[in-house]
Amino acid sequence: MLTIIGCGNLNRSDDAVGVIIAQRLQQYLAQNPHSNVRVYDCGTAGMEVMFQARGSKQLIIIDASSTNSEPGAIFKVPGKELEALPEPSYNLHDFRWDNALAAGRKIFQNDFPEDVTVYLIEAANLNFGLELSPVVKHSADLVFEEVAAIIRQNVKK
């Protein structure tokens, strides 16, 4: 099972890029169904990422980044590089997808994917807004095409 999860906030311009790609992939799968591929829009809910990833063999997470890199830069990072146990907190909003990777592995053990890839797209604008900036939209198209190719390869296995 391949699980793809888009993260972000649709009301914060480029922060929505992961969610927008996930929604496009859901439309792609509606037209090209594959029983061994699941796509979720998890928004900003780290706990949902952890539970949706459970039972998958391969996991792809897509999100925006803010690292002072060139806007639109695409980073493809192994999930193990980004796993981080959460800091103690009483607020579930503090539990992010990087926490979900570490906690999910600890809680679900062999029922949590070992093969995790994270696509991060450097944001140009994280202010309130409903549109992606042109440079991030272009990068989103590239990531969409790459992940759609992974879906097609996954079907042939």
C-alpha positions in Angstrom: 0.0 0.0 0.0 1.2 3.5 -1.0 -0.2 6.3 1.1 0.2 9.9 0.1 -0.6 12.7 2.5 -0.8 16.4 1.8 -0.4 18.8 4.7 -0.9 22.5 5.0 -3.4 25.3 5.6 -5.6 26.4 2.7 -6.0 29.9 4.1 -2.2 30.7 4.2 -1.3 31.1 0.5 1.7 28.8 -0.2 1.2 26.8 3.0 -1.7 25.1 1.1 0.6 23.5 -1.5 0.6 20.0 0.1 -3.2 20.0 0.4 -3.6 21.3 -3.1 -1.4 18.5 -4.5 -3.2 15.9 -2.5 -6.5 17.1 -3.9 -5.2 16.9 -7.4 -3.9 13.4 -6.8 -7.4 12.4 -5.4 -8.9 13.7 -8.7 -6.2 11.8 -10.7 -7.1 8.6 -8.8 -10.8 9.1 -9.3 -10.1 8.9 -13.1 -7.3 6.3 -12.8 -8.3 4.1 -9.8 -5.5 2.1 -8.1 -6.6 -0.2 -5.2 -3.2 -0.1 -3.6 -2.9 3.7 -3.4 -4.5 6.1 -0.9 -4.3 9.9 -0.8 -5.3 12.0 2.1 -5.6 15.7 2.8 -4.6 15.9 6.5 -4.4 19.7 6.7 -2.6 20.6 9.8 -3.6 17.5 11.8 -0.4 15.6 12.8 -2.4 12.9 14.6 -4.3 12.2 11.4 -1.1 11.7 9.5 0.0 9.1 12.1 -3.2 7.1 11.8 -3.6 7.4 8.0 0.0 6.2 7.5 -0.5 3.1 9.6 -0.5 -0.1 7.6 1.2 1.4 4.6 4.3 0.0 3.0 5.4 3.3 1.5 4.5 6.8 2.6 4.8 10.2 0.8 4.2 13.4 2.7 3.9 16.7 0.8 4.1 20.1 2.6 5.4 23.7 2.3 8.6 24.7 4.0 10.0 28.0 5.2 13.8 27.8 5.4 14.9 31.0 3.7 15.7 29.0 0.6 14.8 30.1 -2.9 11.0 30.3 -3.2 9.7 27.3 -5.1 12.7 25.1 -4.3 11.8 21.5 -4.0 13.4 19.3 -1.3 12.9 15.5 -1.4 14.0 14.2 2.0 14.0 10.7 3.5 11.4 10.7 6.4 14.0 9.4 8.9 15.9 12.7 8.5 12.9 14.7 9.7 11.3 12.5 12.4 11.1 14.3 15.7 9.5 13.2 18.9 7.0 15.9 20.1 7.8 18.2 23.0 5.5 17.8 26.0 2.3 19.7 25.3 -1.4 19.7 26.1 -2.3 21.1 22.6 -2.8 18.7 19.7 -1.9 21.6 17.3 1.7 21.2 18.5 1.7 17.6 17.2 3.0 18.0 13.6 3.6 15.4 10.8 7.3 15.2 11.8 6.1 14.2 15.3 3.6 11.8 13.7 6.5 10.0 11.9 8.4 9.4 15.1 5.4 8.6 17.3 3.8 6.4 14.7 7.0 4.3 14.4 7.2 4.0 18.1 3.5 3.1 18.7 2.7 1.0 15.6 6.2 -0.5 15.1 6.1 -2.9 12.2 2.7 -1.6 11.1 4.2 1.8 10.2 5.9 2.4 6.9 9.7 2.3 6.8 9.8 3.8 3.3 9.0 7.4 3.9 9.7 10.3 1.5 8.9 13.9 2.3 8.5 16.6 -0.5 8.9 20.1 0.8 8.3 23.1 -1.4 9.8 26.4 -0.2 7.0 29.0 0.3 7.2 32.5 -1.2 4.1 33.8 0.8 2.7 32.5 4.0 0.3 35.4 4.6 -3.5 35.0 4.6 -4.6 34.2 1.1 -6.3 31.5 -1.1 -3.9 31.4 -4.0 -0.5 29.8 -4.5 2.3 32.2 -5.7 3.3 31.5 -9.3 6.7 30.0 -8.4 5.1 27.6 -5.9 2.3 26.7 -8.3 5.0 25.7 -10.9 6.8 23.6 -8.2 3.5 22.0 -7.2 3.0 20.9 -10.8 6.4 19.3 -10.9 5.8 17.5 -7.6 2.4 16.4 -8.8 3.9 14.9 -11.9 6.6 13.1 -10.0 4.2 11.6 -7.5 1.8 10.6 -10.3 4.7 8.7 -11.9 5.3 6.9 -8.6 1.7 5.9 -8.5 1.9 4.5 -12.0 5.1 2.6 -11.1 3.4 1.3 -7.9 0.6 -0.2 -10.0 3.1 -2.2 -12.1 4.7 -3.8 -9.1 
